[in-house]
């Protein structure tokens, strides 16, 4: 998935991203697969933690291929 690739590209494990954005639920895996909808503020925070723009992080997430 796109978010997983971005996270891995930053050398972060799912737990690292969870710690960085101070979330405990839903698990990062459900965020990465688009199984949950997030508020815009949390989307921005996650994108910032990944070092990308929100549009880069979230565009195409609904696409099963993630690309």
C-alpha positions in Angstrom: 0.0 0.0 0.0 1.1 3.5 -0.6 1.3 4.7 3.0 3.2 1.5 3.9 5.7 2.2 1.1 6.1 5.8 2.3 6.6 4.7 5.9 9.1 2.0 5.0 10.9 4.5 2.7 11.5 6.6 5.9 12.8 3.6 7.7 9.9 3.5 10.1 8.1 0.5 11.5 4.4 0.7 12.1 5.1 1.2 15.8 7.4 4.1 15.1 4.7 5.9 13.1 2.2 5.2 15.9 4.5 6.7 18.4 5.3 9.7 16.1 1.7 10.7 15.6 0.6 9.7 19.1 -2.2 7.3 18.1 -3.1 4.0 19.6 -6.2 3.1 17.6 -6.9 2.3 14.9 -3.7 0.4 14.3 -1.5 1.8 11.6 -2.2 -1.2 9.4 -5.9 -0.3 9.1 -4.9 3.3 8.2 -2.4 2.1 5.6 -5.1 -0.1 3.9 -7.7 2.6 4.0 -10.1 0.6 6.2 -10.7 3.7 8.3 -11.4 7.3 7.5 -9.3 9.9 9.3 -9.9 13.5 10.1 -7.9 16.0 8.0 -5.8 17.0 10.9 -4.6 13.5 11.6 -4.0 13.0 7.9 -1.8 16.1 7.9 0.1 14.9 11.0 0.8 11.4 9.5 1.9 13.0 6.2 4.3 15.3 8.1 5.7 12.3 10.1 6.4 10.6 6.7 8.0 13.7 5.3 5.5 14.2 2.4 2.5 16.4 1.6 -0.9 15.2 2.6 -1.9 14.9 -1.0 1.1 12.7 -1.7 0.3 10.5 1.3 -3.4 10.1 0.6 -3.9 10.3 -3.1 -4.8 6.9 -4.5 -5.1 5.2 -1.1 -8.5 3.8 -2.1 -6.8 2.1 -5.1 -6.1 -1.5 -4.0 -2.7 -1.3 -5.8 -1.8 1.8 -3.8 0.1 3.4 -6.7 
